[in-house]
């Protein structure tokens, strides 16, 4: 696949997520897709894992949207820079435990690094500004 094809694939996945069309997003992923959510060191495996991740985000932020601001792609990778924006309406599952809904609107920068093979998403490393997210939820760092 070309760099343009891979960039378009990423845009379609984010669009499907933003419209909560999980089936469409999953159709664009390989069966053995691997995700790593770097700030929380949380891993997800396969399409079931990808769906669990997407549904987990929406469980905490029912109006969460990913708004692409920049992309760089080649024949096997896409780097997606975006702003994540949503209202904290449900439990947010952090490594140290859940945070109950605050009703606060959050907005934070993020970067996803994708691996693409044969026109499918096969790997995703997600980096986002967890400190900004926590500040916006008025969380205190645990020591």
Helices and strands as residue ranges (DSSP letters): H 3-18, H 22-27, E 29-37, G 38-40, E 42-45, H 46-60, E 65-73, E 77-87, E 92-94, E 97-99, E 105-117, E 120-128, H 130-136
